[in-house]
Amino acid sequence: MLPESYERVGAVTLAVPNGGDLVDCELHGEAAFQAAAKAQTLRRIELSPYAVSDLVMIATGVLSPLRGFMNRLQYEAVVDNMRLPGGELLGLPVTLPVPRQEAAGLRPDEEVALVCGETAIAIMRIEDVFSYDKQREALAVYGTTDTAHPGVARLFGQPDMLIGGPITLFRRPVSAFSDYEKTPKQLRAEFDSRGWRSVVGFQTRNPIHRAHEYIQKCALEIVDGLLLHPLVGETKADDVSAAVRFKSYEVILTHYYPAHRVILAAFPAAMRYAGPREAVFHAICRRNYGCTHFIVGRDHAGVGDYYGTYAAQDIFSQFHPLELGIQILAFEHAFFCRRCDQMCSSKTCPHSAADHVSLSGSEVRAMLRDNLMPPPQITRPEVAEVLMSADG
């Protein structure tokens, strides 16, 4: 008998969506046309790029069982306990901030049009209009109130009121990665068509390097397929652009991976840089996409020195496997060992640090800025060429 956290879909055993059912709040055809016409009659709320990313994920089921931006009860439950009021894990609050003056004119049960640029893309029925404690959220989510932390700086800079309620998306925004932005429903169907019974998800906001390749291929030894799922929402200004990252993924997949065992898709989320709690958030999202396994490496979703090296792995010990609904594959820091002449970790290499070749993402970016080619032990030459060309 299958564990409660899995379901049989065609020939594939996939993770059950968080909460049991995959949310779908996206309209198509005539229903979308009618909603668009209705939106023209409603008060308009302008969305930030960050909020647009969250809206798309809510509507397409990535954040199941969430059906809208969080109301007060949902917000407080997730900030305090990482769980929705019904007990479902989510990790991070998903909210829609609005200026106090704008919020003053909004009322519960009112419908508003959510606008991206000049274009209405969704309708929201307001359940709650409420203030919130940014200091409390910062400490709970990020573990700090230091504004040098990019997530804290964003939080403290956003408007002082939140509005929550269910949404309906009728016009999905077009992006440079629209062809890669597969919904959970679409990816589950593709897993099914390939006959995959187990799928490992890999989250990244950086160009792929040899350490990533090593842990992905280790995972591929025990599952049917890999979902290489780079984040394409907002990141820090000094992170490598999503366009460059995608080109690097395409290049390395062409030369070094079995095409029939890998799917490259775009993850529309923005980065929170919330370390351990964002690792939980990323895992739950990949569960909703159907992944049975999720890779968590060193300092997942971290920034600077705010989180312990393996804090993002340790947090998962708090959860029962059935509650989490996806198996975590925790990998130690990987490096190239000159004496072993291969990629290793401390679990497999007996040699000293003097024999190890390892660079952080920030160190690689510094090399690129100085027009220096990263060594082949760190980055495949084909990927290095993409990065060098983009940096130039």
C-alpha positions as CSV (number, residue, x, y, z in Angstrom):
1,M,0.0,0.0,0.0
2,L,1.2,3.5,-0.8
3,P,2.0,5.9,2.0
4,E,-0.6,8.5,2.7
5,S,1.7,11.3,1.3
6,Y,1.6,9.9,-2.2
7,E,-0.9,9.3,-4.9
8,R,-1.1,7.2,-8.1
9,V,-1.5,9.3,-11.2
10,G,-1.5,7.2,-14.4
11,A,1.8,5.3,-14.3
12,V,3.5,7.7,-11.9
13,T,3.5,7.9,-8.1
14,L,3.7,11.6,-7.3
15,A,3.6,13.6,-4.1
16,V,0.1,14.5,-3.0
17,P,-0.5,18.3,-3.3
18,N,-0.2,20.1,0.0
19,G,-3.6,20.0,1.6
20,G,-4.7,17.1,-0.6
21,D,-5.9,18.9,-3.7
22,L,-4.1,21.0,-6.3
23,V,-5.5,24.5,-6.4
24,D,-6.5,26.0,-9.8
25,C,-7.7,29.6,-9.7
26,E,-6.9,30.4,-13.3
27,L,-9.7,31.1,-15.8
28,H,-9.6,30.4,-19.6
29,G,-11.7,31.1,-22.6
30,E,-15.0,32.8,-22.2
31,A,-14.8,32.8,-18.4
32,A,-11.5,34.7,-18.6
33,F,-13.0,37.2,-21.1
34,Q,-15.9,37.9,-18.8
35,A,-13.6,38.3,-15.8
36,A,-11.5,40.8,-17.7
37,A,-14.6,42.8,-18.6
38,K,-15.7,42.8,-15.0
39,A,-12.2,44.0,-13.8
40,Q,-12.6,47.1,-15.9
41,T,-15.4,48.2,-13.5
42,L,-13.5,47.6,-10.3
43,R,-11.1,49.6,-8.1
44,R,-7.5,48.8,-9.2
45,I,-4.6,47.6,-7.0
46,E,-1.2,47.8,-8.6
47,L,1.1,44.9,-8.0
48,S,4.8,44.9,-7.6
49,P,6.8,42.3,-9.6
50,Y,7.3,40.4,-6.4
51,A,3.5,40.3,-5.9
52,V,2.9,39.2,-9.5
53,S,5.2,36.2,-8.9
54,D,3.2,35.2,-5.8
55,L,-0.1,35.8,-7.6
56,V,0.8,33.4,-10.5
57,M,2.0,30.8,-8.0
58,I,-1.3,31.0,-6.0
59,A,-3.4,30.8,-9.1
60,T,-1.6,27.8,-10.6
61,G,-1.5,25.7,-7.5
62,V,2.2,26.1,-6.6
63,L,1.2,27.4,-3.2
64,S,-1.6,24.9,-2.6
65,P,-3.8,24.9,-0.5
66,L,-3.5,28.8,-0.5
67,R,-6.2,30.3,-2.8
68,G,-5.3,34.0,-2.3
69,F,-3.1,36.4,-0.6
70,M,-3.2,35.6,3.1
71,N,-5.8,37.0,5.4
72,R,-5.0,38.0,9.0
73,L,-5.5,34.5,10.5
74,Q,-3.5,32.8,7.8
75,Y,-0.7,35.4,8.0
76,E,-0.3,35.2,11.8
77,A,-0.4,31.4,11.8
78,V,2.3,31.1,9.2
79,V,4.5,33.8,10.7
80,D,4.3,32.1,14.1
81,N,4.2,28.4,13.2
82,M,5.1,28.1,9.5
83,R,1.6,26.5,9.1
84,L,-1.7,27.6,7.8
85,P,-4.7,27.5,10.3
86,G,-5.6,24.1,8.9
87,G,-2.1,22.8,9.8
88,E,-0.6,22.6,6.3
89,L,3.0,23.6,6.2
90,L,4.0,26.6,4.0
91,G,7.0,28.1,5.7
92,L,6.6,31.7,4.6
93,P,3.9,34.4,4.6
94,V,2.5,35.3,1.2
95,T,0.9,38.7,1.4
96,L,-0.2,41.7,-0.6
97,P,1.0,45.0,1.0
98,V,-0.8,48.3,0.1
99,P,-0.2,51.9,1.3
100,R,-2.3,52.9,4.4
101,Q,-4.1,55.6,2.4
102,E,-5.2,53.1,-0.2
103,A,-6.2,50.5,2.3
104,A,-8.4,53.0,4.1
105,G,-10.9,53.0,1.2
106,L,-11.1,49.2,1.0
107,R,-13.8,47.0,2.6
108,P,-14.3,43.3,3.3
109,D,-16.2,41.5,0.5
110,E,-15.2,44.2,-2.0
111,E,-13.8,42.9,-5.3
112,V,-10.8,44.7,-6.7
113,A,-8.8,44.3,-9.9
114,L,-5.1,43.4,-9.5
115,V,-3.0,45.2,-12.1
116,C,0.4,44.4,-13.6
117,G,1.7,47.6,-15.2
118,E,-1.4,49.0,-16.9
119,T,-3.1,45.7,-17.4
120,A,-5.6,44.1,-15.1
121,I,-4.7,40.4,-14.7
122,A,-6.8,39.1,-11.7
123,I,-9.7,39.8,-9.4
124,M,-9.5,39.6,-5.7
125,R,-12.3,39.4,-3.1
126,I,-11.1,41.2,0.0
127,E,-11.5,39.2,3.2
128,D,-9.2,41.3,5.4
129,V,-7.6,44.7,5.5
130,F,-5.1,44.7,8.4
131,S,-1.9,46.2,9.8
132,Y,1.1,44.0,10.8
133,D,4.2,44.1,12.8
134,K,7.2,44.2,10.5
135,Q,9.7,43.7,13.3
136,R,7.9,40.6,14.4
137,E,7.7,39.2,10.9
138,A,11.4,39.9,10.3
139,L,12.5,38.1,13.5
140,A,10.2,35.1,12.8
141,V,11.0,34.7,9.1
142,Y,14.5,36.0,8.7
143,G,15.8,35.6,12.2
144,T,17.1,39.3,12.2
145,T,15.9,42.9,11.9
146,D,19.2,43.9,10.3
147,T,18.3,46.0,7.2
148,A,21.6,44.8,5.5
149,H,19.6,41.6,5.0
150,P,17.9,41.9,1.6
151,G,14.7,40.2,2.7
152,V,14.5,42.4,5.8
153,A,15.2,45.5,3.7
154,R,12.4,44.6,1.3
155,L,10.0,43.9,4.2
156,F,10.7,47.2,6.0
157,G,10.4,49.1,2.7
158,Q,7.0,47.8,1.7
159,P,3.7,49.5,2.6
160,D,2.3,49.3,6.1
161,M,-1.1,47.5,5.4
162,L,-2.0,44.1,4.1
163,I,-5.0,43.0,2.2
164,G,-6.0,39.3,2.0
165,G,-8.5,37.2,0.2
166,P,-9.1,34.7,-2.7
167,I,-8.0,35.6,-6.2
168,T,-8.9,34.6,-9.7
169,L,-6.3,35.0,-12.5
170,F,-7.7,35.6,-15.9
171,R,-4.6,36.9,-17.8
172,R,-1.3,35.3,-17.0
173,P,1.5,37.8,-17.5
174,V,3.9,37.1,-20.3
175,S,7.6,36.9,-19.3
176,A,10.8,36.0,-21.0
177,F,10.5,32.5,-19.5
178,S,6.8,31.9,-20.4
179,D,7.8,28.8,-22.5
180,Y,9.5,27.4,-19.4
181,E,7.0,28.3,-16.8
182,K,5.1,25.0,-16.5
183,T,2.3,24.8,-14.0
184,P,2.1,22.0,-11.4
185,K,-0.6,20.4,-13.5
186,Q,1.5,20.6,-16.7
187,L,4.6,19.2,-15.0
188,R,2.7,16.4,-13.4
189,A,1.4,15.4,-16.8
190,E,4.9,15.5,-18.3
191,F,6.2,13.3,-15.5
192,D,3.4,10.9,-16.2
193,S,4.1,10.9,-20.0
194,R,7.8,10.0,-19.2
195,G,6.7,7.2,-16.8
196,W,8.6,8.7,-13.9
197,R,7.6,7.3,-10.5
198,S,10.0,9.4,-8.6
199,V,11.2,13.0,-9.3
200,V,13.9,15.1,-7.5
201,G,13.5,18.9,-7.6
202,F,16.5,21.2,-7.6
203,Q,16.2,24.9,-6.6
204,T,18.8,27.4,-7.7
205,R,19.2,31.1,-8.2
206,N,22.8,30.7,-9.5
207,P,24.4,29.4,-12.7
208,I,25.0,25.7,-12.5
209,H,28.5,24.7,-11.4
210,R,30.3,21.4,-10.8
211,A,29.1,21.0,-7.2
212,H,25.5,21.4,-8.3
213,E,26.1,18.9,-11.1
214,Y,27.6,16.4,-8.7
215,I,24.7,16.4,-6.2
216,Q,22.1,16.4,-9.0
217,K,23.7,13.3,-10.5
218,C,24.0,11.6,-7.1
219,A,20.3,12.1,-6.7
220,L,19.6,10.9,-10.3
221,E,21.1,7.5,-9.3
222,I,18.1,6.9,-7.0
223,V,15.2,8.5,-8.8
224,D,13.7,8.4,-12.3
225,G,14.0,12.1,-13.2
226,L,15.4,15.5,-12.3
227,L,13.4,18.7,-12.3
228,L,16.0,21.4,-12.7
229,H,13.9,24.3,-11.5
230,P,15.8,27.7,-11.4
231,L,14.0,30.6,-9.8
232,V,13.3,33.5,-12.3
233,G,11.5,36.0,-10.0
234,E,13.2,39.0,-8.4
235,T,16.6,38.4,-6.9
236,K,19.4,40.7,-5.5
237,A,20.9,43.2,-8.0
238,D,24.3,41.4,-7.9
239,D,22.9,38.0,-8.6
240,V,23.5,36.6,-12.1
241,S,20.4,37.5,-14.3
242,A,17.8,34.8,-15.0
243,A,18.5,35.0,-18.7
244,V,22.2,34.2,-18.3
245,R,21.5,31.5,-15.8
246,F,19.0,29.8,-18.2
247,K,21.5,29.9,-21.0
248,S,24.1,28.2,-18.8
249,Y,21.6,25.5,-17.9
250,E,20.7,24.8,-21.5
251,V,24.4,24.5,-22.4
252,I,25.3,22.1,-19.6
253,L,22.2,19.9,-20.2
254,T,23.1,19.6,-23.8
255,H,26.6,18.3,-23.1
256,Y,26.5,16.5,-19.7
257,Y,23.1,15.2,-18.8
258,P,20.8,12.4,-20.3
259,A,18.0,14.4,-21.9
260,H,15.4,11.8,-21.2
261,R,15.9,12.1,-17.5
262,V,15.9,15.8,-17.0
263,I,13.3,18.6,-17.4
264,L,14.3,22.2,-17.3
265,A,11.5,24.5,-16.1
266,A,11.2,28.0,-14.6
267,F,10.1,28.5,-11.0
268,P,8.3,31.9,-11.0
269,A,9.0,32.8,-7.4
270,A,11.0,35.8,-6.1
271,M,13.8,35.1,-3.7
272,R,13.1,35.9,0.0
273,Y,16.6,35.0,1.2
274,A,15.0,33.5,4.3
275,G,17.3,30.5,4.7
276,P,15.8,27.6,6.6
277,R,12.2,28.8,6.4
278,E,12.5,29.4,2.6
279,A,13.9,25.9,2.3
280,V,10.6,24.6,3.7
281,F,8.7,26.9,1.3
282,H,10.7,25.7,-1.7
283,A,10.2,22.0,-0.7
284,I,6.4,22.5,-0.3
285,C,6.2,24.2,-3.7
286,R,8.1,21.3,-5.4
287,R,5.8,18.9,-3.6
288,N,2.9,20.7,-5.3
289,Y,4.7,20.3,-8.7
290,G,4.7,16.5,-8.0
291,C,8.3,16.0,-6.9
292,T,8.8,13.1,-4.5
293,H,12.3,14.3,-3.5
294,F,13.9,17.7,-3.0
295,I,17.6,18.5,-2.8
296,V,18.8,20.8,0.1
297,G,22.4,21.7,0.0
298,R,24.7,24.0,1.9
299,D,23.2,27.3,3.0
300,H,20.0,26.9,1.0
301,A,18.3,30.3,0.3
302,G,20.9,31.9,2.5
303,V,22.6,35.3,2.2
304,G,25.8,36.5,4.0
305,D,26.4,34.9,7.4
306,Y,22.8,35.1,8.7
307,Y,22.2,31.3,8.8
308,G,24.3,28.3,9.8
309,T,25.9,26.4,7.0
310,Y,23.4,23.5,7.4
311,A,20.5,25.3,9.2
312,A,18.3,24.8,6.1
313,Q,18.8,21.0,6.4
314,D,18.4,20.9,10.2
315,I,14.9,22.6,10.1
316,F,13.4,19.6,8.4
317,S,13.9,17.5,11.6
318,Q,11.0,19.4,13.1
319,F,8.5,17.8,10.7
320,H,7.0,14.3,10.4
321,P,7.7,12.8,6.9
322,L,3.9,12.5,6.2
323,E,3.4,16.2,7.2
324,L,6.2,17.3,4.9
325,G,5.0,15.0,2.0
326,I,8.3,15.1,0.2
327,Q,11.6,13.4,0.9
328,I,14.6,15.7,1.6
329,L,17.9,14.8,0.2
330,A,20.5,16.7,2.3
331,F,23.9,17.1,0.7
332,E,27.1,18.3,2.3
333,H,29.4,20.9,0.6
334,A,30.9,19.4,-2.6
335,F,34.3,20.3,-4.0
336,F,36.9,19.1,-6.5
337,C,39.7,17.2,-4.9
338,R,43.0,17.3,-6.8
339,R,44.3,14.1,-5.3
340,C,41.0,12.2,-5.9
341,D,40.8,13.9,-9.3
342,Q,37.0,14.2,-9.0
343,M,34.1,15.9,-7.3
344,C,33.7,14.8,-3.6
345,S,32.4,15.7,-0.3
346,S,33.8,15.3,3.2
347,K,31.9,12.0,3.3
348,T,33.9,10.5,0.4
349,C,37.2,12.4,0.3
350,P,40.1,11.6,2.8
351,H,42.3,14.5,1.8
352,S,42.9,17.9,3.4
353,A,41.4,21.2,2.5
354,A,44.7,22.1,0.8
355,D,43.8,19.6,-2.0
356,H,40.3,20.9,-2.4
357,V,39.1,23.4,-5.1
358,S,36.0,25.3,-4.1
359,L,34.7,28.8,-4.8
360,S,31.6,30.5,-3.5
361,G,29.0,32.1,-5.8
362,S,30.3,35.6,-4.8
363,E,33.9,34.6,-5.5
364,V,32.9,33.3,-9.0
365,R,31.0,36.6,-9.7
366,A,34.1,38.5,-8.6
367,M,36.2,36.5,-11.1
368,L,33.8,37.3,-13.9
369,R,33.8,41.0,-13.0
370,D,37.6,40.9,-13.3
371,N,37.3,39.0,-16.7
372,L,38.9,35.9,-15.2
373,M,37.8,32.4,-16.4
374,P,36.6,30.2,-13.5
375,P,38.7,27.1,-13.3
376,P,37.2,23.9,-14.9
377,Q,37.2,22.2,-11.5
378,I,34.5,24.8,-10.5
379,T,32.6,25.4,-13.7
380,R,32.3,23.5,-17.0
381,P,34.1,25.4,-19.7
382,E,30.9,25.7,-21.8
383,V,29.1,27.4,-18.8
384,A,32.1,29.6,-18.1
385,E,32.0,30.9,-21.7
386,V,28.3,31.8,-21.3
387,L,29.1,33.7,-18.1
388,M,32.2,35.4,-19.5
389,S,30.3,36.5,-22.6
390,A,27.4,37.9,-20.5
391,D,29.7,39.6,-18.1
392,G,31.5,41.2,-20.9
